[in-house]
C-alpha cells in the first residue's frame, strides 16, 4: 500500500517540474556546439529568453537560470559559444577562450546569431537576450550590431559595458537593462556612466541598477562573490523587464 505522504511528494514533484529541459547539439560551419533548451510544457509560453554564458562556457549555472525562467513561464535557450565539450576550468584557459572571441568579433557575432536561429527555429517569437559577465558583454554586442530580428530587449548582469571603437547602438535598439555591482572592480563605475551617457545621446530606453557592496559576478550561486540580496533584487528587476518588453 502506498502511503499518502509518498503520493503527495510525487504529485508535488510532477507539479513543480512542468517543463522539459535538454541539451541541444547543433552545427555551425562544420563545428559542433551544445546549447541547453528548456521549454514550458503545461501552458503557453510568455516568450523566449536567450542566455549567453560567462567565460567558463555553458555550465550548470546557465542551465539553472534557464529552469528558473521556465518556472516563470518563459522558454529559455542557453547558447554555446566555445564548442561542445569546451568548458575551460583554468583561469588562463577561460581568458584565452574569451580573448579569442573578443579579437574576432565577427565570429562571435556569427555564433550568437546562429545560436539565436537555433533557439527560434520552431518559429519566430518575442525574445529577450540576457548574459552574465562575458555573456553580458556579448548580449550588448548583439544589440550594437542590429543584426538580430525579433528582439524585445537586452539585459546584462555584471557584464562588460564599454563600446568598442567603431561600434554604436542603432536608433532602433530595444530597451536595455543593466544590473551592476557597486563594488565591482572588473567593470568600473566610469564604464557604467559612459554607457548611460551613450544611451542618453542615442535617446534609447534603458535602466541601470547598481547594488551597493556587490562585487563582480555577484549572481553566481555558491561562489565567494555571491550576494543574495543583490541577486534577488536583480532577478526581480529582470522579471519586471521581461514582462514589460514581452508585452510590447
MIDRENLUM-486021 format. One record per residue (C-alpha): x, y, z; residue number from 1. Coordinates in steps of 0.2 Angstrom, whole numbers, plus 5000, padded with zeros to 4 digits. Example, Ala and Ser with C-alpha at 12.3 -4.5 7.8 and 13.67 -1.06 7.14 Angstrom:
! MIDRENLUM-486021
+------+------+------+------+
:    X :    Y :    Z : resi :
+------+------+------+------+
: 5062 : 4978 : 5039 :    1 :
: 5068 : 4995 : 5036 :    2 :
+------+------+------+------+
//
This chain:
! MIDRENLUM-486021
+------+------+------+------+
:    X :    Y :    Z : resi :
+------+------+------+------+
: 5000 : 5000 : 5000 :    1 :
: 5007 : 5017 : 4995 :    2 :
: 5007 : 5030 : 5009 :    3 :
: 4998 : 5046 : 5007 :    4 :
: 5014 : 5056 : 5010 :    5 :
: 5023 : 5047 : 4996 :    6 :
: 5008 : 5051 : 4984 :    7 :
: 5009 : 5069 : 4989 :    8 :
: 5028 : 5070 : 4987 :    9 :
: 5026 : 5063 : 4969 :   10 :
: 5012 : 5075 : 4965 :   11 :
: 5022 : 5090 : 4971 :   12 :
: 5037 : 5085 : 4961 :   13 :
: 5027 : 5082 : 4945 :   14 :
: 5018 : 5099 : 4948 :   15 :
: 5034 : 5108 : 4951 :   16 :
: 5044 : 5102 : 4936 :   17 :
: 5031 : 5107 : 4922 :   18 :
: 5044 : 5110 : 4909 :   19 :
: 5056 : 5100 : 4898 :   20 :
: 5075 : 5104 : 4898 :   21 :
: 5088 : 5096 : 4887 :   22 :
: 5105 : 5098 : 4879 :   23 :
: 5104 : 5103 : 4861 :   24 :
: 5118 : 5099 : 4849 :   25 :
: 5119 : 5109 : 4833 :   26 :
: 5132 : 5113 : 4819 :   27 :
: 5139 : 5129 : 4813 :   28 :
: 5151 : 5129 : 4798 :   29 :
: 5156 : 5111 : 4802 :   30 :
: 5159 : 5114 : 4821 :   31 :
: 5148 : 5106 : 4834 :   32 :
: 5140 : 5116 : 4848 :   33 :
: 5130 : 5111 : 4863 :   34 :
: 5117 : 5123 : 4870 :   35 :
: 5103 : 5120 : 4883 :   36 :
: 5084 : 5122 : 4879 :   37 :
: 5071 : 5122 : 4892 :   38 :
: 5053 : 5124 : 4887 :   39 :
: 5036 : 5127 : 4896 :   40 :
: 5025 : 5111 : 4893 :   41 :
: 5009 : 5114 : 4903 :   42 :
: 5004 : 5131 : 4896 :   43 :
: 5008 : 5144 : 4883 :   44 :
: 5025 : 5152 : 4884 :   45 :
: 5026 : 5170 : 4888 :   46 :
: 5041 : 5172 : 4876 :   47 :
: 5059 : 5166 : 4874 :   48 :
: 5074 : 5171 : 4885 :   49 :
: 5091 : 5168 : 4876 :   50 :
: 5105 : 5166 : 4888 :   51 :
: 5124 : 5170 : 4885 :   52 :
: 5136 : 5161 : 4896 :   53 :
: 5151 : 5168 : 4906 :   54 :
: 5169 : 5164 : 4902 :   55 :
: 5169 : 5146 : 4909 :   56 :
: 5157 : 5141 : 4895 :   57 :
: 5139 : 5134 : 4896 :   58 :
: 5138 : 5126 : 4913 :   59 :
: 5125 : 5121 : 4926 :   60 :
: 5124 : 5139 : 4931 :   61 :
: 5116 : 5144 : 4914 :   62 :
: 5105 : 5128 : 4915 :   63 :
: 5099 : 5133 : 4932 :   64 :
: 5094 : 5150 : 4926 :   65 :
: 5085 : 5143 : 4911 :   66 :
: 5075 : 5131 : 4923 :   67 :
: 5071 : 5146 : 4934 :   68 :
: 5065 : 5156 : 4919 :   69 :
: 5054 : 5142 : 4913 :   70 :
: 5046 : 5141 : 4931 :   71 :
: 5041 : 5160 : 4927 :   72 :
: 5033 : 5154 : 4911 :   73 :
: 5046 : 5158 : 4898 :   74 :
: 5055 : 5147 : 4887 :   75 :
: 5074 : 5148 : 4888 :   76 :
: 5089 : 5144 : 4877 :   77 :
: 5107 : 5144 : 4883 :   78 :
: 5119 : 5146 : 4869 :   79 :
: 5136 : 5138 : 4867 :   80 :
: 5150 : 5150 : 4860 :   81 :
: 5165 : 5139 : 4864 :   82 :
: 5160 : 5122 : 4856 :   83 :
: 5154 : 5106 : 4863 :   84 :
: 5165 : 5099 : 4877 :   85 :
: 5175 : 5115 : 4879 :   86 :
: 5171 : 5121 : 4896 :   87 :
: 5188 : 5128 : 4902 :   88 :
: 5192 : 5126 : 4921 :   89 :
: 5209 : 5135 : 4922 :   90 :
: 5208 : 5154 : 4923 :   91 :
: 5221 : 5155 : 4909 :   92 :
: 5210 : 5144 : 4898 :   93 :
: 5195 : 5155 : 4901 :   94 :
: 5204 : 5171 : 4897 :   95 :
: 5211 : 5163 : 4881 :   96 :
: 5193 : 5157 : 4876 :   97 :
: 5185 : 5174 : 4878 :   98 :
: 5200 : 5184 : 4871 :   99 :
: 5199 : 5174 : 4855 :  100 :
: 5181 : 5179 : 4853 :  101 :
: 5185 : 5197 : 4858 :  102 :
: 5198 : 5198 : 4845 :  103 :
: 5187 : 5190 : 4831 :  104 :
: 5171 : 5199 : 4835 :  105 :
: 5164 : 5194 : 4818 :  106 :
: 5165 : 5176 : 4823 :  107 :
: 5157 : 5180 : 4840 :  108 :
: 5143 : 5189 : 4832 :  109 :
: 5140 : 5175 : 4819 :  110 :
: 5140 : 5162 : 4833 :  111 :
: 5127 : 5172 : 4843 :  112 :
: 5116 : 5175 : 4828 :  113 :
: 5117 : 5157 : 4823 :  114 :
: 5113 : 5152 : 4841 :  115 :
: 5098 : 5163 : 4840 :  116 :
: 5092 : 5155 : 4824 :  117 :
: 5094 : 5138 : 4833 :  118 :
: 5084 : 5144 : 4848 :  119 :
: 5069 : 5150 : 4837 :  120 :
: 5070 : 5138 : 4823 :  121 :
: 5052 : 5132 : 4828 :  122 :
: 5045 : 5149 : 4823 :  123 :
: 5048 : 5167 : 4827 :  124 :
: 5044 : 5173 : 4845 :  125 :
: 5047 : 5188 : 4856 :  126 :
: 5065 : 5186 : 4863 :  127 :
: 5075 : 5194 : 4876 :  128 :
: 5094 : 5192 : 4876 :  129 :
: 5102 : 5191 : 4893 :  130 :
: 5120 : 5187 : 4898 :  131 :
: 5132 : 5186 : 4913 :  132 :
: 5149 : 5193 : 4914 :  133 :
: 5157 : 5189 : 4897 :  134 :
: 5139 : 5185 : 4892 :  135 :
: 5133 : 5202 : 4897 :  136 :
: 5146 : 5210 : 4885 :  137 :
: 5141 : 5198 : 4872 :  138 :
: 5122 : 5202 : 4874 :  139 :
: 5127 : 5221 : 4871 :  140 :
: 5137 : 5216 : 4856 :  141 :
: 5121 : 5209 : 4848 :  142 :
: 5112 : 5225 : 4852 :  143 :
: 5125 : 5236 : 4844 :  144 :
: 5126 : 5225 : 4829 :  145 :
: 5107 : 5227 : 4825 :  146 :
: 5109 : 5210 : 4816 :  147 :
: 5096 : 5201 : 4826 :  148 :
: 5077 : 5201 : 4822 :  149 :
: 5063 : 5200 : 4834 :  150 :
: 5072 : 5205 : 4850 :  151 :
: 5062 : 5214 : 4863 :  152 :
: 5076 : 5218 : 4875 :  153 :
: 5093 : 5215 : 4881 :  154 :
: 5100 : 5213 : 4899 :  155 :
: 5117 : 5212 : 4906 :  156 :
: 5122 : 5206 : 4923 :  157 :
: 5139 : 5212 : 4929 :  158 :
: 5145 : 5212 : 4911 :  159 :
: 5157 : 5222 : 4901 :  160 :
: 5149 : 5239 : 4896 :  161 :
: 5162 : 5248 : 4885 :  162 :
: 5158 : 5251 : 4867 :  163 :
: 5172 : 5246 : 4855 :  164 :
: 5179 : 5259 : 4843 :  165 :
: 5168 : 5259 : 4828 :  166 :
: 5153 : 5252 : 4836 :  167 :
: 5137 : 5261 : 4841 :  168 :
: 5119 : 5257 : 4846 :  169 :
: 5107 : 5259 : 4832 :  170 :
: 5092 : 5271 : 4834 :  171 :
: 5080 : 5255 : 4834 :  172 :
: 5089 : 5246 : 4848 :  173 :
: 5076 : 5239 : 4860 :  174 :
: 5076 : 5243 : 4879 :  175 :
: 5092 : 5238 : 4889 :  176 :
: 5093 : 5233 : 4907 :  177 :
: 5110 : 5233 : 4916 :  178 :
: 5112 : 5225 : 4933 :  179 :
: 5129 : 5231 : 4941 :  180 :
: 5138 : 5229 : 4957 :  181 :
: 5144 : 5244 : 4966 :  182 :
: 5159 : 5235 : 4972 :  183 :
: 5164 : 5228 : 4955 :  184 :
: 5182 : 5230 : 4952 :  185 :
: 5182 : 5222 : 4935 :  186 :
: 5169 : 5234 : 4927 :  187 :
: 5171 : 5252 : 4934 :  188 :
: 5158 : 5264 : 4938 :  189 :
: 5166 : 5275 : 4925 :  190 :
: 5160 : 5262 : 4912 :  191 :
: 5143 : 5262 : 4919 :  192 :
: 5142 : 5281 : 4917 :  193 :
: 5149 : 5281 : 4900 :  194 :
: 5136 : 5269 : 4894 :  195 :
: 5122 : 5279 : 4902 :  196 :
: 5129 : 5295 : 4893 :  197 :
: 5130 : 5285 : 4876 :  198 :
: 5112 : 5278 : 4878 :  199 :
: 5105 : 5295 : 4883 :  200 :
: 5114 : 5303 : 4867 :  201 :
: 5105 : 5290 : 4857 :  202 :
: 5089 : 5293 : 4865 :  203 :
: 5087 : 5274 : 4869 :  204 :
: 5076 : 5267 : 4883 :  205 :
: 5087 : 5259 : 4897 :  206 :
: 5088 : 5256 : 4915 :  207 :
: 5104 : 5253 : 4926 :  208 :
: 5103 : 5247 : 4943 :  209 :
: 5118 : 5247 : 4955 :  210 :
: 5119 : 5236 : 4970 :  211 :
: 5129 : 5243 : 4985 :  212 :
: 5143 : 5231 : 4991 :  213 :
: 5140 : 5219 : 4977 :  214 :
: 5157 : 5213 : 4968 :  215 :
: 5159 : 5207 : 4951 :  216 :
: 5149 : 5190 : 4947 :  217 :
: 5138 : 5194 : 4962 :  218 :
: 5124 : 5182 : 4955 :  219 :
: 5135 : 5166 : 4954 :  220 :
: 5127 : 5154 : 4966 :  221 :
: 5139 : 5146 : 4978 :  222 :
: 5154 : 5157 : 4974 :  223 :
: 5163 : 5169 : 4987 :  224 :
: 5157 : 5184 : 4977 :  225 :
: 5138 : 5179 : 4978 :  226 :
: 5127 : 5192 : 4986 :  227 :
: 5110 : 5185 : 4990 :  228 :
: 5102 : 5202 : 4992 :  229 :
: 5109 : 5209 : 4975 :  230 :
: 5105 : 5193 : 4966 :  231 :
: 5087 : 5193 : 4972 :  232 :
: 5084 : 5211 : 4968 :  233 :
: 5092 : 5210 : 4951 :  234 :
: 5082 : 5194 : 4947 :  235 :
: 5066 : 5203 : 4952 :  236 :
: 5070 : 5218 : 4941 :  237 :
: 5073 : 5206 : 4927 :  238 :
: 5056 : 5199 : 4929 :  239 :
: 5048 : 5216 : 4928 :  240 :
: 5059 : 5220 : 4912 :  241 :
: 5053 : 5204 : 4904 :  242 :
: 5035 : 5207 : 4907 :  243 :
: 5037 : 5225 : 4901 :  244 :
: 5047 : 5221 : 4885 :  245 :
: 5037 : 5205 : 4880 :  246 :
: 5021 : 5213 : 4881 :  247 :
: 5025 : 5227 : 4869 :  248 :
+------+------+------+------+
//
